[in-house]
Amino acid sequence: MSEIEIDLAGETFSLSCTLGAFKAVSEHFGGFVGAFRALAEVNVGAVAFVIAAGIGKPKNSREQERIVEKLFEGGLEDALPKLTEYLSLLSAGGKKREEAQSGEVGER
């Protein structure tokens, strides 16, 4: 399984590319284009949802609120590139672009 780590205010979140995260993100944003758009707009709720989905807690509103607090404490600047990388990986089923194009199986 592919993972991306994000550090927020001294806490590391390991975002996993799972089928559950794939479905949760797609359903929540009406597809991955909507998810990328929300990140581009720096929507804090969207950022928190993607992180919560990546750690396996997309329906946990308390966890999302805790993530928002961490984002406020640590800022968004370092998190956004990692989240974009995570969404790209997740949208490709956990495979990096080169692996997806060549048909190789990524770390699962």
C-alpha angles and dihedrals in degrees: 000000000000119000139187121200122216123189115212120179094328097319124104119217117197108208112203127203100230133154088247093055090044092054096040094052094044093048095044095051100032090250137337094286087063091049092051090046092052090052091048088053088050092234103181093205090052092049090051092048093052091049091047091050090049092054092046099256106101094142097046106104093184091056091048090052090049089051091051089054090051090049090052092049096046102028131233100261098092095034100056099065090048091049091050089051090048093050090049091051093044093049088054092054094259094306125121115242094257091051093046092051094047094043094241119149114245128215106301 
